[in-house]
Each structure stands twice: as structure tokens, then as C-alpha cells.
Amino acid sequence: MHGLWLTEEQARRIAQHALEAAPNEACGMIGGQGEQARRIIPVPNVASDPRRCYTLDPETMARAWGELRASGLEVIGFYHSHPDGNPLPSKSDIALATYPDTAYLIVGLKDGAPDLAAWKIDHGEVHHLPLYVGDGPPPEALYPTTPAQRAAIIASGLLALVVTLVIALSLLPPAPEIMSTLP
Ligand SMILES: [Zn+2]
């Protein structure tokens, strides 16, 4: 998983779901092949506190998973929204992410306008994932083929992550227990 490719329509549907679910968090699944999304599947959020976290309804998720498999597709990602926040993984998003090779797409609605970002969360490690929204094929850089291209993508991803962390930390009040989790 080097990136995530959504069509304009798919991105619009995810953003619309997030807006409709607010003030609760919306969540769902992204079916597709490789980096290319083919199906957006809204899933009910059954979390006990849906304004602050999300839990995909297990029955809907299992059924959708089976239907995707039957049509030759895979689950390439999950999406959810932050009704009052930025599209950055929260501490619980990172702790509860269980699929290291899928994309975690987050819709931030902090300023009213949906802001989408994709992440790879691998056993507590967060990596920025290039997100491409467009109806044509993504630029070649999203699918690096040579080691040099891959290195460039990793470097830009790390830079984005550092910038994101700086932004995230600047938004947090000073908290020793948060600081102590830094690498
Ligand atoms: Zn979240």
C-alpha cells in the first residue's frame, strides 16, 4: 500500500457521509484493488460514544467483506470522520488500528469544509499515505516503481509526518503523559 486513489465521486460520497453523520463520527469501508478504490461502503458507527470515537458495526462489516471478496475486490481501506477536528489519527485511532496494510482515511470537519487525509498505521507507527483524488489515473509518483522513486515518496511522507506531528503537538496542551510517548 503506497497510496490511495479515489475518484471525485467517491471522495464526495465520503465527505457527504461525514457531514450527514455530524456531530457523530461517520465510518465505513473502502473496497478496491491495490491502491484504487472501487466501492465506498458506509457502515453504522456502533461506538458507545459516537461523537468521540467509531466502531464499525461488526455484522455490516462482515457482510460487506464477504461481498467484496465475492466480486474479486479487497478491503483496501477504512474511513471515519472527526466532526470537530483535523484529519489526523487520534491516540485511540492509532491504538485500535488493526490492519497494517490498509489505508486509514480520515475526514476532518473542523472548519466545516471536509478535509481528507490518508494514513497507514502499522502497529502504532503512523505513516502519511499519498491520497490522490481524480477521475484519471494518478501521477506516476503515487506508484513508485524504482528504488529512487520509492525513496522520494518515503522522504516526502516523512516530511509530511513531521509537519503533521508539529501541527498536532502545537494544538495539544502541555501534557507529560503525551510527551512521554514520543519516540
Ligand atoms: Zn479518529
Backbone and ligand atoms as CSV (ligand in chain L), in Angstrom:
chain,resi,resn,atom,element,x,y,z
A,1,MET,N,N,0.853,-1.205,0.000
A,1,MET,CA,C,0.000,0.000,0.000
A,1,MET,C,C,0.883,1.248,0.000
A,2,HIS,N,N,0.954,1.918,-1.176
A,2,HIS,CA,C,1.813,3.111,-1.277
A,2,HIS,C,C,0.991,4.394,-1.336
A,3,GLY,N,N,-0.323,4.252,-1.488
A,3,GLY,CA,C,-1.156,5.434,-1.630
A,3,GLY,C,C,-2.607,5.018,-1.731
A,4,LEU,N,N,-3.477,5.982,-1.910
A,4,LEU,CA,C,-4.904,5.696,-2.061
A,4,LEU,C,C,-5.450,6.576,-3.173
A,5,TRP,N,N,-6.159,5.952,-4.108
A,5,TRP,CA,C,-6.734,6.673,-5.243
A,5,TRP,C,C,-8.244,6.593,-5.166
A,6,LEU,N,N,-8.872,7.770,-5.014
A,6,LEU,CA,C,-10.331,7.881,-5.017
A,6,LEU,C,C,-10.757,8.679,-6.234
A,7,THR,N,N,-11.904,8.347,-6.814
A,7,THR,CA,C,-12.472,9.223,-7.833
A,7,THR,C,C,-13.110,10.422,-7.119
A,8,GLU,N,N,-13.399,11.463,-7.906
A,8,GLU,CA,C,-14.055,12.644,-7.333
A,8,GLU,C,C,-15.366,12.249,-6.653
A,9,GLU,N,N,-16.108,11.367,-7.308
A,9,GLU,CA,C,-17.404,10.930,-6.786
A,9,GLU,C,C,-17.245,10.176,-5.455
A,10,GLN,N,N,-16.246,9.310,-5.390
A,10,GLN,CA,C,-16.020,8.561,-4.147
A,10,GLN,C,C,-15.650,9.505,-3.001
A,11,ALA,N,N,-14.772,10.455,-3.279
A,11,ALA,CA,C,-14.368,11.410,-2.243
A,11,ALA,C,C,-15.573,12.239,-1.799
A,12,ARG,N,N,-16.417,12.615,-2.779
A,12,ARG,CA,C,-17.602,13.412,-2.458
A,12,ARG,C,C,-18.557,12.602,-1.571
A,13,ARG,N,N,-18.720,11.306,-1.868
A,13,ARG,CA,C,-19.627,10.466,-1.069
A,13,ARG,C,C,-19.135,10.323,0.372
A,14,ILE,N,N,-17.825,10.145,0.530
A,14,ILE,CA,C,-17.271,10.013,1.878
A,14,ILE,C,C,-17.450,11.322,2.655
A,15,ALA,N,N,-17.159,12.442,1.992
A,15,ALA,CA,C,-17.310,13.745,2.654
A,15,ALA,C,C,-18.772,13.984,3.021
A,16,GLN,N,N,-19.679,13.610,2.120
A,16,GLN,CA,C,-21.114,13.794,2.363
A,16,GLN,C,C,-21.573,12.960,3.568
A,17,HIS,N,N,-21.076,11.718,3.643
A,17,HIS,CA,C,-21.420,10.849,4.776
A,17,HIS,C,C,-20.954,11.493,6.082
A,18,ALA,N,N,-19.737,12.046,6.065
A,18,ALA,CA,C,-19.197,12.691,7.270
A,18,ALA,C,C,-20.067,13.871,7.684
A,19,LEU,N,N,-20.493,14.668,6.699
A,19,LEU,CA,C,-21.316,15.845,7.006
A,19,LEU,C,C,-22.677,15.426,7.554
A,20,GLU,N,N,-23.263,14.372,6.982
A,20,GLU,CA,C,-24.589,13.928,7.420
A,20,GLU,C,C,-24.545,13.324,8.824
A,21,ALA,N,N,-23.443,12.645,9.151
A,21,ALA,CA,C,-23.349,11.974,10.448
A,21,ALA,C,C,-23.042,12.948,11.587
A,22,ALA,N,N,-22.437,14.094,11.277
A,22,ALA,CA,C,-22.070,15.057,12.330
A,22,ALA,C,C,-23.308,15.416,13.149
A,23,PRO,N,N,-23.183,15.574,14.474
A,23,PRO,CA,C,-21.935,15.655,15.254
A,23,PRO,C,C,-21.325,14.295,15.596
A,24,ASN,N,N,-21.904,13.202,15.100
A,24,ASN,CA,C,-21.275,11.907,15.333
A,24,ASN,C,C,-20.189,11.649,14.291
A,25,GLU,N,N,-19.318,10.707,14.595
A,25,GLU,CA,C,-18.318,10.284,13.625
A,25,GLU,C,C,-18.962,9.310,12.640
A,26,ALA,N,N,-18.687,9.513,11.366
A,26,ALA,CA,C,-19.118,8.570,10.334
A,26,ALA,C,C,-17.995,7.557,10.134
A,27,CYS,N,N,-18.344,6.350,9.674
A,27,CYS,CA,C,-17.285,5.387,9.365
A,27,CYS,C,C,-17.732,4.473,8.231
A,28,GLY,N,N,-16.753,3.840,7.606
A,28,GLY,CA,C,-17.077,2.946,6.506
A,28,GLY,C,C,-15.848,2.252,5.968
A,29,MET,N,N,-16.093,1.464,4.929
A,29,MET,CA,C,-15.034,0.653,4.333
A,29,MET,C,C,-14.793,1.090,2.894
A,30,ILE,N,N,-13.575,0.853,2.423
A,30,ILE,CA,C,-13.211,1.157,1.042
A,30,ILE,C,C,-12.764,-0.146,0.393
A,31,GLY,N,N,-13.531,-0.592,-0.592
A,31,GLY,CA,C,-13.167,-1.801,-1.313
A,31,GLY,C,C,-12.475,-1.435,-2.616
A,32,GLY,N,N,-11.550,-2.277,-3.045
A,32,GLY,CA,C,-10.877,-1.964,-4.297
A,32,GLY,C,C,-9.810,-2.973,-4.623
A,33,GLN,N,N,-8.884,-2.531,-5.459
A,33,GLN,CA,C,-7.745,-3.371,-5.847
A,33,GLN,C,C,-6.493,-2.522,-5.767
A,34,GLY,N,N,-5.471,-3.029,-5.106
A,34,GLY,CA,C,-4.241,-2.248,-4.970
A,34,GLY,C,C,-4.542,-0.935,-4.272
A,35,GLU,N,N,-4.156,0.164,-4.939
A,35,GLU,CA,C,-4.390,1.488,-4.359
A,35,GLU,C,C,-5.697,2.098,-4.849
A,36,GLN,N,N,-6.366,1.431,-5.773
A,36,GLN,CA,C,-7.530,2.028,-6.439
A,36,GLN,C,C,-8.848,1.631,-5.768
A,37,ALA,N,N,-9.578,2.628,-5.270
A,37,ALA,CA,C,-10.876,2.364,-4.642
A,37,ALA,C,C,-11.917,2.067,-5.714
A,38,ARG,N,N,-12.741,1.064,-5.460
A,38,ARG,CA,C,-13.829,0.742,-6.383
A,38,ARG,C,C,-15.190,0.912,-5.726
A,39,ARG,N,N,-15.246,0.646,-4.418
A,39,ARG,CA,C,-16.540,0.759,-3.733
A,39,ARG,C,C,-16.388,1.424,-2.375
A,40,ILE,N,N,-17.307,2.342,-2.099
A,40,ILE,CA,C,-17.357,3.010,-0.802
A,40,ILE,C,C,-18.556,2.430,-0.059
A,41,ILE,N,N,-18.309,1.899,1.123
A,41,ILE,CA,C,-19.371,1.210,1.865
A,41,ILE,C,C,-19.561,1.880,3.224
A,42,PRO,N,N,-20.611,2.710,3.367
A,42,PRO,CA,C,-20.879,3.289,4.688
A,42,PRO,C,C,-21.272,2.187,5.665
A,43,VAL,N,N,-20.774,2.271,6.888
A,43,VAL,CA,C,-21.070,1.269,7.915
A,43,VAL,C,C,-21.557,2.022,9.158
A,44,PRO,N,N,-22.637,1.532,9.799
A,44,PRO,CA,C,-23.095,2.215,11.013
A,44,PRO,C,C,-22.005,2.270,12.082
A,45,ASN,N,N,-21.932,3.406,12.767
A,45,ASN,CA,C,-20.999,3.569,13.875
A,45,ASN,C,C,-21.715,3.137,15.151
A,46,VAL,N,N,-21.275,2.015,15.737
A,46,VAL,CA,C,-21.949,1.490,16.929
A,46,VAL,C,C,-21.145,1.757,18.203
A,47,ALA,N,N,-20.226,2.711,18.154
A,47,ALA,CA,C,-19.458,3.059,19.361
A,47,ALA,C,C,-20.402,3.586,20.440
A,48,SER,N,N,-20.045,3.344,21.705
A,48,SER,CA,C,-20.908,3.811,22.799
A,48,SER,C,C,-20.887,5.338,22.877
A,49,ASP,N,N,-19.815,5.949,22.419
A,49,ASP,CA,C,-19.719,7.415,22.388
A,49,ASP,C,C,-19.371,7.837,20.962
A,50,PRO,N,N,-20.355,7.804,20.055
A,50,PRO,CA,C,-20.058,8.016,18.626
A,50,PRO,C,C,-19.614,9.428,18.276
A,51,ARG,N,N,-19.708,10.354,19.259
A,51,ARG,CA,C,-19.214,11.703,18.962
A,51,ARG,C,C,-17.695,11.766,19.070
A,52,ARG,N,N,-17.124,10.800,19.794
A,52,ARG,CA,C,-15.692,10.858,20.056
A,52,ARG,C,C,-14.911,9.701,19.474
A,53,CYS,N,N,-15.598,8.627,19.079
A,53,CYS,CA,C,-14.867,7.505,18.508
A,53,CYS,C,C,-15.784,6.723,17.572
A,54,TYR,N,N,-15.212,5.734,16.933
A,54,TYR,CA,C,-16.018,4.965,15.992
A,54,TYR,C,C,-15.747,3.477,16.163
A,55,THR,N,N,-16.802,2.694,15.965
A,55,THR,CA,C,-16.703,1.238,15.915
A,55,THR,C,C,-17.584,0.789,14.765
A,56,LEU,N,N,-16.991,0.137,13.785
A,56,LEU,CA,C,-17.790,-0.329,12.651
A,56,LEU,C,C,-18.705,-1.456,13.107
A,57,ASP,N,N,-19.972,-1.367,12.729
A,57,ASP,CA,C,-20.925,-2.416,13.074
A,57,ASP,C,C,-20.400,-3.751,12.537
A,58,PRO,N,N,-20.147,-4.728,13.437
A,58,PRO,CA,C,-19.482,-5.968,13.006
A,58,PRO,C,C,-20.267,-6.752,11.958
A,59,GLU,N,N,-21.591,-6.775,12.084
A,59,GLU,CA,C,-22.383,-7.551,11.114
A,59,GLU,C,C,-22.306,-6.946,9.724
A,60,THR,N,N,-22.483,-5.622,9.646
A,60,THR,CA,C,-22.402,-4.944,8.346
A,60,THR,C,C,-21.020,-5.136,7.736
A,61,MET,N,N,-20.014,-5.036,8.596
A,61,MET,CA,C,-18.639,-5.158,8.127
A,61,MET,C,C,-18.371,-6.571,7.577
A,62,ALA,N,N,-18.825,-7.579,8.303
A,62,ALA,CA,C,-18.584,-8.955,7.857
A,62,ALA,C,C,-19.302,-9.234,6.539
A,63,ARG,N,N,-20.531,-8.737,6.425
A,63,ARG,CA,C,-21.291,-8.955,5.192
A,63,ARG,C,C,-20.612,-8.253,4.009
A,64,ALA,N,N,-20.218,-6.993,4.234
A,64,ALA,CA,C,-19.572,-6.227,3.161
A,64,ALA,C,C,-18.252,-6.879,2.749
A,65,TRP,N,N,-17.533,-7.391,3.740
A,65,TRP,CA,C,-16.247,-8.036,3.458
A,65,TRP,C,C,-16.463,-9.227,2.527
A,66,GLY,N,N,-17.491,-10.028,2.851
A,66,GLY,CA,C,-17.804,-11.194,2.028
A,66,GLY,C,C,-18.225,-10.808,0.621
A,67,GLU,N,N,-19.017,-9.747,0.516
A,67,GLU,CA,C,-19.482,-9.305,-0.809
A,67,GLU,C,C,-18.321,-8.793,-1.657
A,68,LEU,N,N,-17.403,-8.100,-1.013
A,68,LEU,CA,C,-16.233,-7.600,-1.750
A,68,LEU,C,C,-15.402,-8.773,-2.273
A,69,ARG,N,N,-15.141,-9.741,-1.388
A,69,ARG,CA,C,-14.366,-10.917,-1.783
A,69,ARG,C,C,-15.013,-11.616,-2.966
A,70,ALA,N,N,-16.365,-11.748,-2.882
A,70,ALA,CA,C,-17.103,-12.470,-3.920
A,70,ALA,C,C,-17.005,-11.752,-5.263
A,71,SER,N,N,-16.811,-10.428,-5.232
A,71,SER,CA,C,-16.689,-9.712,-6.509
A,71,SER,C,C,-15.232,-9.427,-6.861
A,72,GLY,N,N,-14.314,-10.147,-6.230
A,72,GLY,CA,C,-12.907,-10.048,-6.608
A,72,GLY,C,C,-12.200,-8.819,-6.071
A,73,LEU,N,N,-12.812,-8.160,-5.094
A,73,LEU,CA,C,-12.201,-6.957,-4.521
A,73,LEU,C,C,-11.719,-7.247,-3.101
A,74,GLU,N,N,-10.901,-6.344,-2.607
A,74,GLU,CA,C,-10.403,-6.474,-1.244
A,74,GLU,C,C,-10.757,-5.224,-0.448
A,75,VAL,N,N,-10.651,-5.332,0.857
A,75,VAL,CA,C,-10.780,-4.137,1.695
A,75,VAL,C,C,-9.429,-3.432,1.647
A,76,ILE,N,N,-9.378,-2.268,0.972
A,76,ILE,CA,C,-8.097,-1.557,0.880
A,76,ILE,C,C,-8.033,-0.406,1.875
A,77,GLY,N,N,-9.160,-0.118,2.531
A,77,GLY,CA,C,-9.106,0.970,3.499
A,77,GLY,C,C,-10.358,1.092,4.344
A,78,PHE,N,N,-10.224,1.896,5.372
A,78,PHE,CA,C,-11.352,2.254,6.237
A,78,PHE,C,C,-11.373,3.781,6.321
A,79,TYR,N,N,-12.564,4.342,6.445
A,79,TYR,CA,C,-12.622,5.792,6.637
A,79,TYR,C,C,-13.446,6.115,7.864
A,80,HIS,N,N,-13.155,7.256,8.474
A,80,HIS,CA,C,-14.014,7.775,9.527
A,80,HIS,C,C,-13.802,9.280,9.592
A,81,SER,N,N,-14.662,9.942,10.358
A,81,SER,CA,C,-14.599,11.405,10.389
A,81,SER,C,C,-14.299,11.914,11.791
A,82,HIS,N,N,-13.759,13.113,11.828
A,82,HIS,CA,C,-13.553,13.858,13.069
A,82,HIS,C,C,-14.425,15.108,12.964
A,83,PRO,N,N,-15.636,15.066,13.546
A,83,PRO,CA,C,-16.599,16.154,13.336
A,83,PRO,C,C,-16.080,17.531,13.746
A,84,ASP,N,N,-15.194,17.590,14.753
A,84,ASP,CA,C,-14.683,18.895,15.188
A,84,ASP,C,C,-13.175,18.989,15.009
A,85,GLY,N,N,-12.588,18.047,14.284
A,85,GLY,CA,C,-11.128,18.004,14.306
A,85,GLY,C,C,-10.462,17.984,12.947
A,86,ASN,N,N,-9.157,17.822,13.010
A,86,ASN,CA,C,-8.324,17.701,11.818
A,86,ASN,C,C,-8.296,16.238,11.376
A,87,PRO,N,N,-7.883,15.998,10.136
A,87,PRO,CA,C,-7.824,14.602,9.665
A,87,PRO,C,C,-6.552,13.886,10.103
A,88,LEU,N,N,-6.250,13.983,11.378
A,88,LEU,CA,C,-5.048,13.341,11.921
A,88,LEU,C,C,-5.466,12.190,12.822
A,89,PRO,N,N,-4.753,11.065,12.785
A,89,PRO,CA,C,-5.125,9.935,13.644
A,89,PRO,C,C,-5.027,10.330,15.118
A,90,SER,N,N,-6.062,10.006,15.875
A,90,SER,CA,C,-6.038,10.277,17.315
A,90,SER,C,C,-5.278,9.147,18.009
A,91,LYS,N,N,-5.034,9.329,19.302
A,91,LYS,CA,C,-4.329,8.278,20.047
A,91,LYS,C,C,-5.094,6.963,19.975
A,92,SER,N,N,-6.443,7.032,20.088
A,92,SER,CA,C,-7.199,5.777,20.031
A,92,SER,C,C,-7.238,5.237,18.605
A,93,ASP,N,N,-7.255,6.129,17.594
A,93,ASP,CA,C,-7.197,5.643,16.201
A,93,ASP,C,C,-5.933,4.800,16.001
A,94,ILE,N,N,-4.829,5.284,16.559
A,94,ILE,CA,C,-3.555,4.582,16.390
A,94,ILE,C,C,-3.563,3.285,17.195
A,95,ALA,N,N,-4.082,3.371,18.428
A,95,ALA,CA,C,-4.066,2.189,19.298
A,95,ALA,C,C,-4.983,1.088,18.767
A,96,LEU,N,N,-6.095,1.482,18.122
A,96,LEU,CA,C,-7.095,0.491,17.726
A,96,LEU,C,C,-6.979,0.062,16.267
A,97,ALA,N,N,-6.007,0.616,15.535
A,97,ALA,CA,C,-5.851,0.235,14.125
A,97,ALA,C,C,-5.295,-1.178,14.046
A,98,THR,N,N,-6.038,-2.073,13.383
A,98,THR,CA,C,-5.640,-3.485,13.407
A,98,THR,C,C,-5.218,-4.016,12.045
A,99,TYR,N,N,-5.303,-3.184,10.994
A,99,TYR,CA,C,-4.951,-3.682,9.659
A,99,TYR,C,C,-3.790,-2.854,9.108
A,100,PRO,N,N,-2.555,-3.341,9.303
A,100,PRO,CA,C,-1.388,-2.526,8.952
A,100,PRO,C,C,-1.239,-2.255,7.459
A,101,ASP,N,N,-1.842,-3.075,6.607
A,101,ASP,CA,C,-1.638,-2.848,5.170
A,101,ASP,C,C,-2.880,-2.281,4.482
A,102,THR,N,N,-3.688,-1.550,5.238
A,102,THR,CA,C,-4.809,-0.849,4.619
A,102,THR,C,C,-4.671,0.640,4.892
A,103,ALA,N,N,-5.412,1.425,4.114
A,103,ALA,CA,C,-5.386,2.874,4.300
A,103,ALA,C,C,-6.423,3.276,5.340
A,104,TYR,N,N,-6.047,4.183,6.217
A,104,TYR,CA,C,-6.999,4.777,7.143
A,104,TYR,C,C,-7.238,6.215,6.680
A,105,LEU,N,N,-8.406,6.416,6.091
A,105,LEU,CA,C,-8.756,7.743,5.574
A,105,LEU,C,C,-9.559,8.475,6.643
A,106,ILE,N,N,-9.162,9.704,6.917
A,106,ILE,CA,C,-9.867,10.492,7.935
A,106,ILE,C,C,-10.404,11.773,7.293
A,107,VAL,N,N,-11.647,12.101,7.618
A,107,VAL,CA,C,-12.260,13.339,7.151
A,107,VAL,C,C,-12.322,14.289,8.335
A,108,GLY,N,N,-11.610,15.389,8.247
A,108,GLY,CA,C,-11.683,16.413,9.299
A,108,GLY,C,C,-12.722,17.448,8.897
A,109,LEU,N,N,-13.586,17.805,9.858
A,109,LEU,CA,C,-14.643,18.787,9.556
A,109,LEU,C,C,-14.469,20.038,10.415
A,110,LYS,N,N,-13.244,20.271,10.848
A,110,LYS,CA,C,-13.011,21.338,11.821
A,110,LYS,C,C,-13.573,22.681,11.360
A,111,ASP,N,N,-13.338,23.038,10.133
A,111,ASP,CA,C,-13.782,24.353,9.662
A,111,ASP,C,C,-15.012,24.246,8.767
A,112,GLY,N,N,-15.741,23.142,8.890
A,112,GLY,CA,C,-16.955,22.998,8.090
A,112,GLY,C,C,-16.713,22.332,6.756
A,113,ALA,N,N,-15.600,22.661,6.113
A,113,ALA,CA,C,-15.285,22.061,4.820
A,113,ALA,C,C,-14.508,20.769,5.039
A,114,PRO,N,N,-14.954,19.664,4.444
A,114,PRO,CA,C,-14.263,18.386,4.663
A,114,PRO,C,C,-12.813,18.429,4.174
A,115,ASP,N,N,-11.936,17.913,5.006
A,115,ASP,CA,C,-10.506,17.864,4.711
A,115,ASP,C,C,-10.084,16.394,4.842
A,116,LEU,N,N,-9.645,15.793,3.735
A,116,LEU,CA,C,-9.348,14.360,3.735
A,116,LEU,C,C,-7.842,14.101,3.788
A,117,ALA,N,N,-7.452,13.107,4.584
A,117,ALA,CA,C,-6.049,12.676,4.597
A,117,ALA,C,C,-6.010,11.176,4.841
A,118,ALA,N,N,-5.007,10.524,4.266
A,118,ALA,CA,C,-4.894,9.065,4.396
A,118,ALA,C,C,-3.631,8.703,5.163
A,119,TRP,N,N,-3.742,7.620,5.919
A,119,TRP,CA,C,-2.646,7.194,6.791
A,119,TRP,C,C,-2.501,5.691,6.733
A,120,LYS,N,N,-1.278,5.268,6.962
A,120,LYS,CA,C,-1.003,3.850,7.166
A,120,LYS,C,C,-0.600,3.731,8.630
A,121,ILE,N,N,-1.257,2.847,9.358
A,121,ILE,CA,C,-0.987,2.712,10.794
A,121,ILE,C,C,-0.546,1.279,11.046
A,122,ASP,N,N,0.743,1.132,11.293
A,122,ASP,CA,C,1.338,-0.200,11.394
A,122,ASP,C,C,1.841,-0.425,12.816
A,123,HIS,N,N,1.044,-1.116,13.621
A,123,HIS,CA,C,1.416,-1.433,14.995
A,123,HIS,C,C,1.931,-0.195,15.746
A,124,GLY,N,N,1.144,0.861,15.714
A,124,GLY,CA,C,1.483,2.063,16.466
A,124,GLY,C,C,2.302,3.075,15.691
A,125,GLU,N,N,2.843,2.661,14.518
A,125,GLU,CA,C,3.616,3.606,13.708
A,125,GLU,C,C,2.709,4.217,12.659
A,126,VAL,N,N,2.721,5.535,12.584
A,126,VAL,CA,C,1.852,6.244,11.651
A,126,VAL,C,C,2.663,6.767,10.475
A,127,HIS,N,N,2.202,6.468,9.275
A,127,HIS,CA,C,2.844,6.974,8.061
A,127,HIS,C,C,1.802,7.697,7.224
A,128,HIS,N,N,2.203,8.867,6.714
A,128,HIS,CA,C,1.319,9.585,5.805
A,128,HIS,C,C,1.234,8.811,4.494
A,129,LEU,N,N,0.038,8.698,3.957
A,129,LEU,CA,C,-0.165,7.941,2.721
A,129,LEU,C,C,-0.620,8.928,1.641
A,130,PRO,N,N,0.077,8.972,0.486
A,130,PRO,CA,C,-0.357,9.898,-0.563
A,130,PRO,C,C,-1.802,9.598,-0.966
A,131,LEU,N,N,-2.621,10.639,-0.961
A,131,LEU,CA,C,-4.026,10.496,-1.345
A,131,LEU,C,C,-4.226,11.222,-2.671
A,132,TYR,N,N,-4.729,10.500,-3.667
A,132,TYR,CA,C,-4.985,11.105,-4.961
A,132,TYR,C,C,-6.478,11.047,-5.236
A,133,VAL,N,N,-7.065,12.219,-5.510
A,133,VAL,CA,C,-8.488,12.265,-5.863
A,133,VAL,C,C,-8.584,12.763,-7.289
A,134,GLY,N,N,-9.095,11.907,-8.169
A,134,GLY,CA,C,-9.209,12.313,-9.564
A,134,GLY,C,C,-9.811,11.187,-10.380
A,135,ASP,N,N,-10.407,11.559,-11.494
A,135,ASP,CA,C,-11.054,10.545,-12.321
A,135,ASP,C,C,-10.077,9.893,-13.298
A,136,GLY,N,N,-8.996,10.575,-13.595
A,136,GLY,CA,C,-7.976,9.970,-14.452
A,136,GLY,C,C,-6.998,9.198,-13.595
A,137,PRO,N,N,-6.066,8.485,-14.217
A,137,PRO,CA,C,-5.080,7.749,-13.432
A,137,PRO,C,C,-4.184,8.710,-12.647
A,138,PRO,N,N,-3.740,8.280,-11.477
A,138,PRO,CA,C,-2.893,9.141,-10.653
A,138,PRO,C,C,-1.523,9.333,-11.292
A,139,PRO,N,N,-0.837,10.400,-10.889
A,139,PRO,CA,C,0.517,10.605,-11.399
A,139,PRO,C,C,1.398,9.417,-11.025
A,140,GLU,N,N,2.391,9.172,-11.851
A,140,GLU,CA,C,3.254,8.002,-11.666
A,140,GLU,C,C,3.898,7.966,-10.286
A,141,ALA,N,N,4.138,9.155,-9.731
A,141,ALA,CA,C,4.826,9.226,-8.441
A,141,ALA,C,C,4.058,8.522,-7.328
A,142,LEU,N,N,2.732,8.361,-7.521
A,142,LEU,CA,C,1.959,7.683,-6.488
A,142,LEU,C,C,2.247,6.190,-6.466
A,143,TYR,N,N,2.703,5.681,-7.591
A,143,TYR,CA,C,3.023,4.257,-7.683
A,143,TYR,C,C,4.496,4.098,-8.017
A,144,PRO,N,N,5.350,4.334,-7.059
A,144,PRO,CA,C,6.788,4.321,-7.341
A,144,PRO,C,C,7.240,2.946,-7.836
A,145,THR,N,N,8.050,2.958,-8.878
A,145,THR,CA,C,8.497,1.689,-9.441
A,145,THR,C,C,9.983,1.457,-9.237
A,146,THR,N,N,10.766,2.542,-9.163
A,146,THR,CA,C,12.204,2.359,-8.966
A,146,THR,C,C,12.559,2.667,-7.510
A,147,PRO,N,N,13.692,2.127,-7.026
A,147,PRO,CA,C,14.102,2.436,-5.642
A,147,PRO,C,C,14.218,3.930,-5.399
A,148,ALA,N,N,14.699,4.699,-6.407
A,148,ALA,CA,C,14.850,6.148,-6.214
A,148,ALA,C,C,13.478,6.801,-6.026
A,149,GLN,N,N,12.489,6.346,-6.814
A,149,GLN,CA,C,11.144,6.910,-6.676
A,149,GLN,C,C,10.551,6.565,-5.313
A,150,ARG,N,N,10.803,5.303,-4.902
A,150,ARG,CA,C,10.282,4.899,-3.592
A,150,ARG,C,C,10.913,5.736,-2.477
A,151,ALA,N,N,12.221,5.976,-2.613
A,151,ALA,CA,C,12.913,6.770,-1.596
A,151,ALA,C,C,12.341,8.187,-1.555
A,152,ALA,N,N,12.035,8.741,-2.733
A,152,ALA,CA,C,11.478,10.094,-2.782
A,152,ALA,C,C,10.113,10.133,-2.093
A,153,ILE,N,N,9.317,9.100,-2.329
A,153,ILE,CA,C,7.989,9.039,-1.701
A,153,ILE,C,C,8.121,8.927,-0.189
A,154,ILE,N,N,9.040,8.067,0.248
A,154,ILE,CA,C,9.220,7.885,1.695
A,154,ILE,C,C,9.685,9.199,2.317
A,155,ALA,N,N,10.626,9.893,1.635
A,155,ALA,CA,C,11.128,11.162,2.161
A,155,ALA,C,C,10.002,12.180,2.268
A,156,SER,N,N,9.164,12.266,1.229
A,156,SER,CA,C,8.082,13.249,1.287
A,156,SER,C,C,7.062,12.849,2.336
A,157,GLY,N,N,6.860,11.539,2.500
A,157,GLY,CA,C,5.929,11.067,3.531
A,157,GLY,C,C,6.432,11.409,4.912
A,158,LEU,N,N,7.746,11.216,5.127
A,158,LEU,CA,C,8.332,11.534,6.435
A,158,LEU,C,C,8.225,13.022,6.716
A,159,LEU,N,N,8.488,13.828,5.683
A,159,LEU,CA,C,8.400,15.280,5.853
A,159,LEU,C,C,6.977,15.662,6.241
A,160,ALA,N,N,5.997,15.062,5.531
A,160,ALA,CA,C,4.596,15.365,5.833
A,160,ALA,C,C,4.259,14.947,7.256
A,161,LEU,N,N,4.803,13.803,7.657
A,161,LEU,CA,C,4.512,13.305,9.009
A,161,LEU,C,C,5.093,14.245,10.058
A,162,VAL,N,N,6.330,14.698,9.802
A,162,VAL,CA,C,6.964,15.610,10.760
A,162,VAL,C,C,6.150,16.892,10.859
A,163,VAL,N,N,5.746,17.433,9.693
A,163,VAL,CA,C,4.947,18.661,9.699
A,163,VAL,C,C,3.645,18.420,10.456
A,164,THR,N,N,3.035,17.253,10.179
A,164,THR,CA,C,1.761,16.922,10.829
A,164,THR,C,C,1.925,16.812,12.327
A,165,LEU,N,N,3.017,16.150,12.752
A,165,LEU,CA,C,3.253,15.998,14.191
A,165,LEU,C,C,3.453,17.360,14.846
A,166,VAL,N,N,4.184,18.226,14.155
A,166,VAL,CA,C,4.422,19.556,14.720
A,166,VAL,C,C,3.090,20.278,14.867
A,167,ILE,N,N,2.247,20.165,13.837
A,167,ILE,CA,C,0.924,20.798,13.914
A,167,ILE,C,C,0.122,20.180,15.053
A,168,ALA,N,N,0.141,18.829,15.119
A,168,ALA,CA,C,-0.657,18.134,16.131
A,168,ALA,C,C,-0.193,18.529,17.531
A,169,LEU,N,N,1.122,18.573,17.721
A,169,LEU,CA,C,1.649,18.883,19.053
A,169,LEU,C,C,1.367,20.332,19.424
A,170,SER,N,N,1.382,21.215,18.405
A,170,SER,CA,C,1.143,22.615,18.719
A,170,SER,C,C,-0.303,22.833,19.146
A,171,LEU,N,N,-1.183,21.880,18.781
A,171,LEU,CA,C,-2.593,22.007,19.150
A,171,LEU,C,C,-2.876,21.401,20.522
A,172,LEU,N,N,-1.920,20.632,21.033
A,172,LEU,CA,C,-2.159,19.949,22.303
A,172,LEU,C,C,-1.726,20.833,23.466
A,173,PRO,N,N,-2.458,20.769,24.566
A,173,PRO,CA,C,-1.956,21.439,25.771
A,173,PRO,C,C,-0.758,20.657,26.279
A,174,PRO,N,N,0.138,21.299,27.032
A,174,PRO,CA,C,1.289,20.557,27.566
A,174,PRO,C,C,0.787,19.422,28.450
A,175,ALA,N,N,1.216,18.218,28.146
A,175,ALA,CA,C,0.748,17.065,28.919
A,175,ALA,C,C,1.875,16.070,29.006
A,176,PRO,N,N,2.421,15.862,30.193
A,176,PRO,CA,C,3.595,14.985,30.357
A,176,PRO,C,C,3.364,13.587,29.795
A,177,GLU,N,N,2.139,13.034,29.998
A,177,GLU,CA,C,1.944,11.654,29.550
A,177,GLU,C,C,1.942,11.569,28.033
A,178,ILE,N,N,1.551,12.668,27.351
A,178,ILE,CA,C,1.609,12.654,25.897
A,178,ILE,C,C,3.056,12.802,25.438
A,179,MET,N,N,3.775,13.728,26.086
A,179,MET,CA,C,5.160,13.931,25.696
A,179,MET,C,C,5.979,12.645,25.866
A,180,SER,N,N,5.649,11.860,26.909
A,180,SER,CA,C,6.467,10.686,27.188
A,180,SER,C,C,6.271,9.589,26.162
A,181,THR,N,N,5.246,9.697,25.323
A,181,THR,CA,C,5.046,8.671,24.311
A,181,THR,C,C,5.809,8.989,23.042
A,182,LEU,N,N,6.455,10.148,23.014
A,182,LEU,CA,C,7.208,10.489,21.796
A,182,LEU,C,C,8.431,9.580,21.680
A,183,PRO,N,N,8.783,9.249,20.423
A,183,PRO,CA,C,9.970,8.392,20.250
A,183,PRO,C,C,11.219,9.118,20.719
L,1,ZN,ZN,ZN,-10.386,9.180,14.648
